[in-house]
Amino acid sequence: MCNNNNNDCCCISEILNVICILQQNADQNDCCLDTCDKGFLGCSVSCPCFNTRPVKLYTCGCDGTPWSMPTSKDAGECGDVGVTCSDVFRVEKVDGCCCTFRVLAPNTDESKVALMPYVGTTCFFTMDLNCCCAIRCLPDTIVECI
C-alpha cells in the first residue's frame, strides 16, 4: 500500500468527491479560495460556463512525474511507439477509496484551444486512491464530449 496500511484515503477522496459533485451539478454557490475544493467551477460565481476541473494525479514512486494514460482504447501502454498519452483527467465517479477518471486529450482545434484546452475521450480508468499521494488541480474549463 502506498500511503498507509489502514485504507484511509480520506483527504484525496473528499476533494475528488467535491470536484465530482461540482461537475455533476454545476452548483454555483459561494466564493472561496482558489483551491481544489472551492465551491464552484470557474473564476467567479458569476461565470457558470465551466463544466470540468481537470486534475493531474501523482502516485507513490513516480518521482514527481504525473500519472498518464493512453487517450485511445485501441492504444498500447504509455511509452510504446505511436501511443498518445495524457496526464490530465476528469473525475467521473468517487466510491470510497476508488475513483473513476476520464482521460482528457489536448484540443487540436486551434480556434477553440484558448477556451477549451481539452477534449473528453472515451478512455476511463479507476484508481485506488491509497496509491495516489497528490493531486494538482488545473484551471476550470469547458470540456466537450463528456
Protein Blocks (a to p, Z undefined) as FASTA:
>chain_A
ZZlmnopaklmmmmmmmmmmmmmnopafbdcdddfkbcbecjbfklmkbcbdcdddddeh
ilopacdddfbfkbccehiahiacdfbdcdfbdghjaccdddddddfblklmmmmmbccd
fbdcdddfklpcbdcdddddddehZZ
